[in-house]
Amino acid sequence: MSNLTNETQALKIKPKRPRGTGCIYQQKGSSNWWIQYYQNGKSYRESTGTDNRRRAERILQNTLGAISQSKFIPPELRRVLVGELVDDLLVSHGRKQAHLR
């Protein structure tokens, strides 16, 4: 009988993802899927912004592809602040004004 319970327990356990393929999960209280992955030993966790698991898987695969092709941009560098955009606009506008004079 213990053999039967071991088999049922084995069926309930999800197989682990292969090493280096990241992780996809949902945080408590969030309908969005989150991804976790590593790049050069540093762990990154970020929301995918979607409640669709397949889209989240695709986002994770694209991110892992960017890492393998050395095209990865860390999340903190992808975020652009409005103030930075305004500063760039003012600098650009100032150059155009100087050019017209």
N, C-alpha and C positions, 0 to 999 in steps of 0.2 A: 504494500500500500504506500510506503514511503517513496517508492520509485515513481508511482503515479503522481504524487504531489511534487516531486522534483521536476517532472516533465511539464506539469502545468505552470510551475513557477518559471521555468525556462521559456515558456511561450509568452509570459507576461513581460519579460524583460526585453526592452528594445535593444537592438544591436547598436554598438557604439559606432560613431563615425570614424573613418580612418584618420589617423594622426595628420595634422596639418590642413584639415579641411574646414576649420572654423566651427562655430556653434550657432545654432538658431534657437531662440527661446522667447517666451512671453513673460514679462514681469508682472507681479501681482498688481491688479488694478489697472492694467494697461491692455487695450485691445490690439495694440500694435505689436508686431514681431520685432525682436531685437537680435542683432548679430554680434558675435564676438570672434575676433581673429587676432593673430599675432603677426608682427612684422619686425624683424631683427630683434626678437626677444621681448618686444614691448606689446602688451595686451591692449587692444582697442575694443570698446563696446559702444555701439551706437544704435539708435532706433532706425528702422527701415522706413518708418512713416506710413506703413501699410498694415492692414489687418489680414491681408491675403498671404498665406504661407508660401505659395508658389512664387509670388513676386519677391518675397523676402529671400527665398532660396536663390533666385536669380540675382538679386542685389549682392548677396554673399559671394556667389560665383564670380560676378563681375569684379568685385573687390579683390578676391583671391587672384584673379587673372591679372589685374593691374599690379598686384604685388609681385607676381612671378615675372612680369615684363618690365619691372622697375619703373612703372608709371604711377605708382601709388602716391597719393597726396594725403597726408594725415588729416583727420577731421578738423583739427584746430586751425589748419592752414586753409581749408576749404571755406570756412566761414568768413564772410566779409561783413564788416560793420558799416552801418549807414554813414557814420562819421568819416570813415576812410573813403567811402565813395564821394562824399561831399568835398573832402579835401582834394581828392584827385580831380574832381570836376573843376574846382576853383583854380587849381594849378594849371590845368589844361586850358581853361577859359582865359587865364592871365597870359598864357603864352600866345594864344590867338590874338588877344588884344594888343600885345606888344608887337606881334608880327604885322598887324594892320596899320600901325602907326608909322 
